[in-house]
Structures are given as structure tokens and as C-alpha cells.
Amino acid sequence: MAADSAASFGLLHRVCKLVVLLCLLHISVTVVFYVRSLDIRFAFVQNQQSHNITQPNQVLTNDFPSRTDPKGAESYKGAPTEVQQRDQEDEPKPPEQKTEEPVKKLEKCPETSPLLVGPLRVDFNTPVDLEQIKKENPAVRHGGRFRPRDCKAQQKVAIIIPFRKRDEHLRYWLYYLHPILQRQQLDYGVYVINQDGDEIFNRAKLLNVGYVEALKEYDYECFVFSDVDLIPMDDRNTYKCFSQPRHLSVSMDKFGFRLPYNQYFGGVSSMSKDQYLKINGFPNNYWGWGGEDDDIYNRLASKGMSISRPSGEQGKCRMIRHQRDKKNEPNPQRFDRIAHTRQTMAKDGINSLSYEVVKIEKFDLFTKITVDVGKP
Ligand code: BGC
């Protein structure tokens, strides 16, 4: 009997020891897994933060200056500040990091962007749609505004596009140009200046309007004037300003990839504010196709400026083929007008510009300003 109870006590003792050992094992396995999960979560948060800070081509902030327009332009009021915006993107984040993180003072972007890739394939065979372009360019802000996230852009550039009924061309322009301009690390905005009504087209006057309207919105220092149907084939052809007025579309497919004549200044050009003001802006009285670009060239030459150009290789571009627009027939007066630029330029230009804004629309990828420019 005593032997029996001693045996069962011994068995019970061994079972208890086994249970205790199993418990210890269980606790240690739990502790190991818990500690490892903490490591992983910490690493994830760190990774998220460094990803958000170093991602190229993204803006830190949406706080572009706003403008209040009597005719209903949407403003950027209430956009988050730089620090707020970054905080929102970084969720989740340990609370102590919020107070410790210094506000990053951005350095100037390099003279030549390191993001450039060189020659590009450009074709117009596949249609593109605005939703797709928007998705592919998440860093472009409302109204077609962008500035680099990691550095302060070398220049603030307004891109002015004279426009009427060329929506398909505009989609291609946005599709190709937004990625290029972001890689060029510019602080830019896209302004489509739409001529209202069906009167005869006036390209140069629309460009003048673009200059004035863009400046109401932001302190732009450089203006790129681009036709809607011209797409650069090399992103090293930077859409910015130089010490002399710049002609950017120097080798178009339409002209066999060369300049049609030495004084040619059509297609895409850029001018700083100073250069533009020195020539009293552009002529307002070239109605219909042709001559206004030659007049602009004459203005520049008469003020002793020369034309800066990229190389033929970097300046290659493609034009979207199209029929001549209605109400933009060749202007028969252009030859006479070009012959008199020196006499007319002081009175006809930015100082005599008059127009009426009909509508300002802020789209995801561009700002469209519809204007009544009158008639001849
Ligand atoms: C016109 C310009 C045009 C050029 C190239 C010239 O005759 O005056 O306006 O850009 O031809 O087509």
C-alpha cells in the first residue's frame, strides 16, 4: 500500500515537473515572438519614414499661394502646411518622433537635374486619357502645379499654351510633358489660355494674357510659351530660362529636324520676366496664322538680344499632325507687319493689352483660362 502511494506520488511529481517545464517553454517562445514583432513594427515605421522623405518627384506641400478671382477661380485655401503634410503621410509614427524631426531646409536643386534620361520615344498612335495621366503623375497638384520635394527648384516656370478646340493634342501634351518637367526639377504651373468664341485666332495675344494671368497666381520668374502640338523628344531640353531668350523647338520633325531659317522663333520658346518686359511683351494685332513669332524675333533683335538654343540633338521634337484650324487662316498682313516691328513695338504689346477673362477652371493637370480677346 505504502509502496503504491510512493509510486503514484513519484509519477505525480514527474507529471508536475513536465507541466512546469512546458509552461516555461511556452512563456519563452511567446516572449521571443513578441520581441521580434516589435522589431518588425519599428523597422516598418522607419522604412515608411525614409521612403516618404527621399521619394523623388514628390512635393512636400500643397501650400501654393492662392488667388481670389472674382469670376470664380478655385483657390488653394486651407491646404496643409509643409510640416502638417509630411506628418499626414508618415502615419503611423511614434509620438516622440513628431517633436524631434527638424523642419528640413531645402537646398537648391543642381543646375542639371540628375533625373534626366535623355532621348525619349514619342508617338501619337495610342490615345491617352486624363485619368491615366493623373494616376501616373501623383505629385502634380491641382491646377497643374508641381515643385520638387527634395530640393528648391532653380526656377519658377509658368508654361503658357495658347489654345482652342485641341483637346486631343492637349492630352498628349500633358501625358508627355508632366513627367519630363518633373524630372527637370522645375517649380512649374501649366496654363492653357483658351480663346473664347469663334473669332479669328490670335496666338501672340493669348501668350500675353498667359503671362499676366500666371503672374497673378504665383511669383513666376520664367515663362515658356509652347504650342499645344509640340512634344520634345529629349528631356535634356530643359523648359527654363537662360541669360538670353531661348528657342527650344529647334529641330522639328515637320522641318526635317532642322531650323527652317535662322531667325525662326516659333513653336516653343522661353523668356525671363526681364527679357519679356524689355520687348514690351508680344504683339496683339496678328490675327490668324503666321508672322507673330517673326515679330517677336524682331523685337528681341532690336533690343540687342541674341537667341540661345539647345543642340540639334537635344532640341528634337515632334509635332502632332493636324488639319489647319478653322478661323486660323494665314494672315495676309503679316509681311507688312513684320517689316514694321521696330516702329510698332513700343505701342503694341503688354502695355496695350486688353482682354476679358470669361472663366478660370482648375483641373487636376492644368489651369484653363478662357478669355475674350476681341476681334481684328
Ligand atoms: C511664318 C511663321 C512660321 C514659319 C514656319 C513663317 O513664314 O511667318 O509664323 O512660324 O513660317 O512655319
Boltz pocket constraint, residues with backbone or C-beta under 6 A from the ligand:
constraints:
  - pocket:
      binder: B
      contacts: [[A, 260], [A, 266], [A, 267], [A, 289], [A, 290], [A, 291], [A, 292], [A, 293], [A, 294], [A, 334]]
      max_distance: 6.0
